[in-house]
Amino acid sequence: MSRPKSEHDSVALAFTDVSAVRGRRLIWSEATFEVPAGGIVALIGANGAGKTTLLHMILGLVPPASGEVRVFGRKPGEDNDGIGYVPQDYAATAGEAIRARDVVMLGLTGRRWAFGRATAAQRETVRETLVAVDATEFADRRLALLSGGQRQRIAIAEALVSKPRMLILDEPLASLDLRSQGEIVALLARLHRELGVTILVVAHDLNPLLTMLDSAIYLLDGHPHYATMTDVVDDALLSHLYGTPIRVVHTPQGEMYMRSAP
């Protein structure tokens, strides 16, 4: 069943003069921007810039030190069922011995380990979600026996099974080989087209994701900003962002990628 529409569905994230403090240390400040719903958005910044803090603030795990944050019009944490979250270390939290299918069921049962009580409707929802991420072939195998790319498909399925409005992935391509990276990017692009879900991807390397991203939240000089990828993929901005010379290269086919400048 789809969620009822509201007046806030057009804006996924709204930050108004927000600052973040952890352990009495100011992490970043003056965050004022709106992220439209329905896009694929990167969250980028140098190491230590505060990407994790911003992510935790969206999830309601870290309160703003000042200002206001809204997620689809509500305070962070009020509707986390509306957010599907794929942490970078999800396999460690799920358990290596559990079957892939049961991991996805946890997305519905709230990690109550009540597999025997699953309803027929829940089992059908899990089946449909496994089909959606092309994971039926290995759904009954133990998580420990899956490849990195297969595990990532199961993690995405667990995050999507409750039909969220936003999917957040923390470094989803980390530790994957090039082929698996391409397959996961293609999967996310297809899920976005088919489901219309807003996707937020925390990423260090933008290159594998450039074909599907339309905008980015970037942390620069202690302040979060939001812009379209046309404005973000800029030599000067990226060089400043990462603290090293970056050059954006365009191929004859019209594709682009970032590389370190000499």
N, C-alpha and C positions, 0 to 999 in steps of 0.2 A: 504494500500500500504506500502510495506517495505521500509525502508530508504536505499539509495544507499551506498554501501560499500566504505570505504576509507582506506588509508594506516594506519590510526590511530585506526581502529576498534579493533585491538588486545590489545590495552592498554586503560583501562577505565580511570584511574587516574595516573597522573605523577606529583610528587612533586620533585623540585630540589632546595635544600638548602633553604627551606621556613621557615620563622619565622612569628609569629602572635603577634600583639600588639593591646591591647584595652585599651583606656584611659591612654596611656603612660606606661602601664604595660605590660611587656613581658609575654605572656601566654605560649608559647613553641617555640622552635627553632630547626634548623638543621634537618628539615624534608626532607629526600631524599629517595624516594622509588617509585616503579611502581606497580600498581594493574592491573593484567591482566583482560581483559574483559571476561564476561561470568561466573564469580564465584559468590558465596554467601559469603559476607565478613562482619564480625562484626566490629564495632567501639566501643572500650572499653577503660576504664580508670577510675580512682578514681573520686569521685565528685570534681569538680573544676579543673580537669586536662586540660580542654580545648576541650572536645568532641564537644560541641555546636559550638565553634569557628571554628573548623575544618570543621564541617558540613556546616556552613554559608559560609566558604571560597569556598567550592566546588560549592555552589549555586550562588556564585558571590556577596554575601551580605556583606562580609568582605574582603577587599583586603589584600594580603600578605604584611607584612612590608618589607620583602626582599625575593628574590628568585622568582621562577616561578611555577605556577600551570597550568596544562592542563587537561581538561576533554574531552576525546576522541579527543585529539589533538587541542582543542580550548580553549581560555581563559574562565574561569568561567563566567557564565552569558550570553555568546554569543549564547548558544543553550539550554536554559532551557526547551524548548519544548521536548528536548531529555531526560529530567529527570522527572520522576514521583515521587512526594514528598508527604509522609504521615506524617504530623506533629503530635505530641503527643496530641495536643488539637484541632484536626481538627473539631470536632463537634461544638465547640463554634464559629468557623469562618464560618461554613456552614449555621448555623441557625437551630434551633430545629423544626420549623414548616414546613420546606421544605420536599417534598417527596424524598425518597431515589433515585428514578430514575432521578429526576431533579438534585440532587447532582452530579450524574455521568455525566449528560449532561454539567454541569459547567466545567468539565474537557476539553470539546471541545469548548464551547462558550467563555471561558476566563472570566467567572463570569460577563457576560454582562446582565444576567437575561433576555435573549431573547428566551425563550422557544418556543414561537409561531413561530419563524423564523427558527426553526430547520429543516433541510432538511431530506428527507427520508433516505439518506445515513448516516446522523448523528444519526438518531433514530435507524437504524440498527446496527451501531457501538456500541451504548449504549446497545442495547439488547444483542449483542454478548458478550460484556464485562461483563454484569450481569450474563450471563450464565457461563462464564469462572470462576467467583468467587462464583458460586452457590448461587446467591442472587435473582433469579427471583421470588421466593415465597413471598418475602416481599418488592419487588421493588416499589410498589405503596403505601406503608405505610409511615407515617411521621417519620422523623428521631428521634423525641422525643419518639416514641413508640417502637423503636428497642432496643434489648439487646446490651450489649457491644460487643459481638462477631459479631453480625449482623452489627453494626455500622462500625466495623473494616473492614468487607468485602466490605462495600460501599466505605469506604475511599480508600481501595486498588483499587477498580474498578475505582474510579475517577482518581487516579494516573495513571492507566494503559490505560485508554480509548484513549489517544492520541498516543499510541504505542511507548512509550519511550524506549531508549536503557538501561537506568539505573533506578532502583526503589530504592528510599531511604526511609526508615521507621525509625522514631524516637520513640524508646521504644514501639513497636507495641503490646507488650503483657502486658503492664502496666494496672493494674486495671481489668484484665480479670481473670475469674476463671480457674482452671486447665484444665477442659474440653475444654473451649474456646481457651486456649493457645495452646493445642494440635491440635485443628482444624485449627487454623491460621498457625501454623508451617507446617502442612501437606499441606495446601493451597499454601503457599509460595514455598514449595519444588516442588509441581506439576506445578505451574506457571513457575518456573525456568526451569523445564524439557521441558515444552511445548513451551515456548516463547523464551528461551535462553537469557532472560534479565539479566543483571548484577544487583545483589541485594546487597545493603549496609544497614545493620541493626545496629542502635545505641542501645546498650543493656547494662544493669547493671548486670542482671542475665543471664549468658550464658547457664545454665543447660537446659532450654527448647529448646534451639536452636542448641545444640551440634550435633544432628543427621544430620543437613543439612549444617552446616558451613564448608567451606574449608580453610578459611584464616581469618586474622584479622589485622586491624590497631589498635595498642595499644599505649597509651600515658604513658610513663614511664620516671621519672626523668626529666621532662620538654622537652622531645623529642618524636615525633611520630615515630613509627616503623611499618614495615609490615612484616608478616611471615605467614607460613602455620599453620593450627591448630595443627599439630603434634608438632611444636616447641612452640606454645603458651600455650597449655594445659600442663603446667609443674608446679609442686608444688612450686618451688623456684620463678619462674617468676610471677606466679599469687599471691603468698604471698607478693612479693615486690610491685606488681601493686596495690593491694587493701589495703596494709598496715595491713594485719592480716593473721595469718597462714591459708593456704588453702591446702587441700589434694585432689588430683585427684584419684577417686576410679573407678576401673574397675569391672564390674559385670561378673558373669560366662557366660553370653550371649554375652560378648564382648562390651557391652555399657559402657559408662563412665559418671561420673558426678562429680561436685565439691562440697566439703563440708568444713565447718570450722574445722580446726584441733584442737585437744585439747591442 
